[in-house]
């Protein structure tokens, strides 16, 4: 039974790849302005005593039917609650991303980022607040679901985790555990294709 399921899955994936290849037999090697897209995602992260919300504007290029790459920025707010104090963290950063679409509706993503982080620590005892800043890298890996067709607007949903072990990453908690990053976003091609 497992063999049949495995073979059926391979056949379905293979037919999706062949269909994608047949769809777009355009000239290769030329820059196509209709493959440029802009978009943004809203992200949400949470854990015990931790809340995170942010926005991630991006600009990208669909290199092939199954590969996107681009530049993204991020703006995040995170609050941590601990015994005796709480932290309010604002960070901004930039990085690159790559998305691999093995089938039209699912993708794998990798996104290295560099972040500038500002922290305000408030103590419950009423003593003065502390403020400090630092920089940290992160490397987000994950998977997503969306309805991508080159030249058409689309939306997506993704779940990612920070694969780096940098304890200062904005996507890790005080015990250096990766926080889930949940993003929902959209992308719009700047020069949509006509007549399709």
Buried (B, 14 or more C-beta within 10 A) or exposed (E): EEEEEEEEEEEEEEEBBEEBEEEEEEEEEEEBEBBBBBBBBEBEBEEEEBEBBBBBBBBBBBEBBBEBEBEBBBBBBBEBEEEEBBBBBBBBBEBBBBBBBEBBBBBBBBBBBEBBBEBEBBEEEEEEEEEEEEEBBBBBBBBBEBEBBBBBBBBBEBEBBBBBEBEBBBBBBEEEEBBBBBBBBBBEBEEEBEEE
